[in-house]
């Protein structure tokens, strides 16, 4: 993922990592899709209704909506966490 004039996908990825601390390697595909769409939104691109619905679905799968976040168990600091930035 890289930032370009057409998309801030890398910035969106890093923002998701900060906002959703329980993400791990199993979320990678959803995170790639969500970061791509959010990155386009960050530069002011009109992504359309289908992309926004896909973003909403990805957020739900990652536990990043208010109703889904309440179901997520955040691992203790002692547990090893997958590093999704590498």
C-alpha positions as CSV (number, residue, x, y, z in Angstrom):
1,X,0.0,0.0,0.0
2,X,1.3,3.4,-1.0
3,X,-0.1,6.9,-0.9
4,X,-0.6,8.6,-4.3
5,X,-2.4,11.7,-5.6
6,X,-5.4,9.5,-6.4
7,X,-5.5,7.6,-3.0
8,X,-4.2,7.8,0.5
9,X,-4.4,4.0,1.0
10,X,-1.3,3.8,3.2
11,X,-2.5,6.6,5.5
12,X,-6.0,5.0,5.7
13,X,-4.3,1.6,6.6
14,X,-2.3,3.2,9.4
15,X,-5.4,5.0,10.6
16,X,-7.4,1.7,10.8
17,X,-4.5,0.1,12.7
18,X,-4.7,2.9,15.3
19,X,-8.5,3.0,15.5
20,X,-9.0,-0.8,15.5
21,X,-6.3,-2.2,17.8
22,X,-7.5,-5.8,17.6
23,X,-6.8,-6.2,13.9
24,X,-4.4,-9.1,13.1
25,X,-3.3,-11.0,10.0
26,X,-6.7,-12.6,9.5
27,X,-8.1,-9.2,8.8
28,X,-5.6,-8.4,6.1
29,X,-7.9,-8.8,3.0
30,X,-10.7,-6.8,4.6
31,X,-8.2,-4.2,5.7
32,X,-6.8,-3.9,2.2
33,X,-10.2,-3.3,0.7
34,X,-11.3,-0.9,3.4
35,X,-8.0,1.1,3.2
36,X,-8.3,1.4,-0.6
37,X,-11.8,2.8,-0.4
38,X,-11.1,5.0,2.6
39,X,-7.9,6.3,0.9
40,X,-9.9,7.4,-2.1
41,X,-12.3,9.2,0.2
42,X,-9.4,10.9,1.9
43,X,-8.4,12.6,-1.3
44,X,-12.0,13.6,-2.1
45,X,-12.8,11.0,-4.7
46,X,-16.5,10.2,-5.2
47,X,-16.4,6.5,-4.6
48,X,-20.1,5.8,-5.1
49,X,-22.7,3.9,-3.1
50,X,-21.4,0.4,-4.0
51,X,-18.0,1.2,-2.6
52,X,-19.4,2.7,0.5
53,X,-21.5,-0.4,1.1
54,X,-18.4,-2.5,0.6
55,X,-16.6,-0.4,3.1
56,X,-19.4,-0.8,5.6
57,X,-19.3,-4.6,5.1
58,X,-15.5,-4.7,5.6
59,X,-15.8,-2.5,8.8
60,X,-18.4,-5.0,10.1
61,X,-16.2,-8.0,9.4
62,X,-13.3,-6.3,11.1
63,X,-15.4,-5.5,14.2
64,X,-15.0,-1.8,13.5
65,X,-18.7,-0.7,13.9
66,X,-20.2,0.2,17.2
67,X,-22.4,-2.9,17.4
68,X,-19.6,-5.2,16.2
69,X,-16.9,-3.7,18.4
70,X,-18.8,-4.7,21.5
71,X,-18.4,-8.4,20.5
72,X,-14.6,-8.2,20.1
73,X,-12.2,-9.4,22.8
74,X,-9.0,-7.4,22.8
75,X,-5.9,-9.6,23.5
76,X,-3.9,-8.9,26.6
77,X,-0.5,-7.2,26.2
78,X,1.2,-10.6,27.1
79,X,-0.3,-12.3,24.0
80,X,1.6,-12.2,20.7
81,X,-0.1,-10.1,18.1
82,X,0.2,-10.5,14.4
83,X,1.8,-7.5,12.9
84,X,-0.3,-6.5,9.9
85,X,1.9,-3.6,8.9
86,X,4.7,-5.9,7.6
